[in-house]
């Protein structure tokens, strides 16, 4: 886990030098796709681009790069690529909501091998390396026992990105879970699921940097993942990948069956 420890050290340092001093102090700009970015996003990404290759000599793909740069990096580096979201939850960040994170993953042959996600407000760092388990600040995940039934489950659901109008409508009228959350940071949603704070997860389409670190953290915590279209999660579309996930395998089977039946 030495590499993970080095990544955590870098992420913490960059968060405290580039992100938190700008919290509530920077203006926002909209990208072509309508999403927000700030000076803090750019400063954080730049620092990670400089420091991560010193840990392992792979290029860095970041959210704030152009689509052309991202495509080129992905195509040219199948055997090792750092994937970075400098601030996931930028809308929360600029509005003072303390639910955002810095996310770093190492992707090899299309699959994440390690993930580090850090919320600098709560000082919680979630991390995993494939085959070595998942942790929060040194404590193995999950932190608590899981819901025993769908009716008791807390689900993180991002309705906005569900392509199926039927599924979105059914989610609002006859959803099988007990309670629903949507808090504006995909990377932390994955972590909260891995920790047992959530029980179920559904997202209609995430970018690579939204899921790269979180998905491996969930898997290493014992969770299960599929997409809306295939059970082989890591084989689905790279740039906009949906997710059906749960921490408990039995709940996953029920959740997966309900979602697929209601698409």
C-alpha positions, -999 to 999 in steps of 0.1 A, spaced: 0 0 0 31 23 -2 19 39 -35 -15 46 -20 1 62 11 21 85 -12 -10 94 -32 -29 103 0 0 125 11 0 144 -22 -38 147 -23 -40 160 12 -12 185 6 -27 198 -26 -62 201 -10 -48 223 17 -25 244 -5 -47 249 -36 -84 241 -27 -93 251 8 -76 286 7 -100 293 -22 -132 278 -5 -159 305 -7 -134 330 -22 -134 323 -60 -158 330 -88 -173 304 -110 -172 299 -148 -193 277 -170 -178 252 -195 -194 244 -229 -213 215 -214 -228 238 -187 -209 224 -157 -190 248 -134 -153 252 -128 -132 276 -108 -96 288 -103 -94 262 -75 -102 233 -100 -74 244 -123 -49 250 -96 -56 216 -80 -54 198 -113 -21 215 -122 -5 205 -89 -16 169 -93 -3 168 -129 31 177 -115 32 155 -85 14 122 -93 39 111 -121 67 114 -94 50 85 -76 45 64 -107 55 76 -141 22 77 -159 4 107 -175 -25 125 -158 -59 128 -173 -80 155 -156 -116 167 -158 -106 203 -168 -87 192 -199 -102 195 -234 -121 165 -248 -94 161 -274 -67 159 -247 -87 134 -227 -93 112 -257 -57 113 -268 -44 104 -233 -69 75 -229 -60 60 -263 -22 63 -258 -19 50 -222 -37 17 -217 -10 4 -194 -11 32 -169 -30 65 -165 -38 87 -135 -74 99 -137 -81 131 -116 -112 150 -106 -97 181 -90 -129 191 -73 -159 168 -76 -189 188 -64 -179 222 -77 -214 236 -74 -213 226 -37 -178 241 -34 -188 276 -48 -220 277 -27 -203 267 6 -218 233 9 -192 210 26 -197 180 3 -170 180 -23 -138 160 -29 -105 156 -47 -104 122 -65 -74 103 -79 -74 69 -96 -48 48 -113 -63 30 -143 -45 1 -160 -60 -18 -190 -93 0 -186 -98 -9 -149 -90 11 -118 -63 -4 -97 -63 22 -69 -85 50 -58 -81 79 -33 -110 103 -26 -105 131 0 -131 155 15 -109 182 30 -138 197 50 -144 166 70 -108 154 67 -120 120 55 -98 101 30 -113 70 14 -89 47 -4 -84 13 -18 -59 -7 -39 -73 -37 -58 -68 -68 -38 -60 -50 -5 -93 -38 8 -109 -4 12 -104 21 41 -114 54 56 -87 71 76 -71 37 83 -104 20 93 -115 -9 70 -147 -4 51 -176 -8 56 -179 10 89 -213 -4 98 -237 -32 92 -259 -29 61 -297 -27 58 -314 -60 59 -342 -52 35 -349 -29 6 -376 -11 26 -349 -1 52 -323 9 26 -310 44 19 -304 50 -18 -283 76 -35 -300 83 -68 -292 109 -94 -325 112 -113 -313 140 -136 -291 117 -156 -315 88 -161 -323 85 -198 -354 64 -193 -384 86 -184 -402 55 -172 -374 46 -147 -373 82 -134 -411 82 -130 -411 48 -113 -383 60 -90 -405 89 -78 -437 69 -74 -430 32 -64 -393 31 -55 -386 0 -33 -362 17 -9 -369 35 23 -352 69 17 -333 87 -10 -304 111 -11 -287 132 -39 -260 155 -26 -240 166 -56 -207 147 -55 -205 114 -73 -172 105 -59 -184 109 -23 -216 90 -31 -194 59 -40 -175 64 -8 -206 67 14 -219 35 -2 -186 17 5 -188 29 41 -223 17 46 -238 52 50 -258 44 19 -271 10 9 -280 14 -28 -268 36 -57 -281 45 -91 -267 69 -117 -276 73 -153 -242 84 -167 -209 93 -151 -177 106 -166 -145 86 -162 -133 108 -133 -166 105 -115 -164 67 -111 -127 57 -116 -117 60 -79 -150 54 -63 -159 21 -81 -127 4 -70 -132 16 -34 -167 1 -34 -156 -32 -49 -128 -35 -23 -154 -29 4 -173 -59 -9 -199 -40 -30 -213 -51 -64 -217 -30 -95 -234 -33 -129 -245 -7 -154 -280 -1 -168 -269 -20 -199 -244 -47 -190 -234 -67 -159 -197 -63 -167 -194 -28 -153 -158 -22 -164 -166 -32 -200 -193 -5 -204 -188 29 -222 -158 47 -208 -169 84 -211 -205 81 -199 -210 50 -177 -242 43 -157 -242 25 -124 -264 2 -104 -247 -7 -72 -251 -19 -36 -229 -28 -8 -247 -60 2 -247 -87 -25 -283 -98 -16 -296 -63 -18 -277 -58 -50 -295 -87 -66 -329 -72 -56 -320 -37 -66 -305 -48 -99 -336 -68 -107 -360 -39 -99 -340 -13 -119 -337 -35 -150 -374 -44 -148 -384 -7 -146 -363 8 -173 
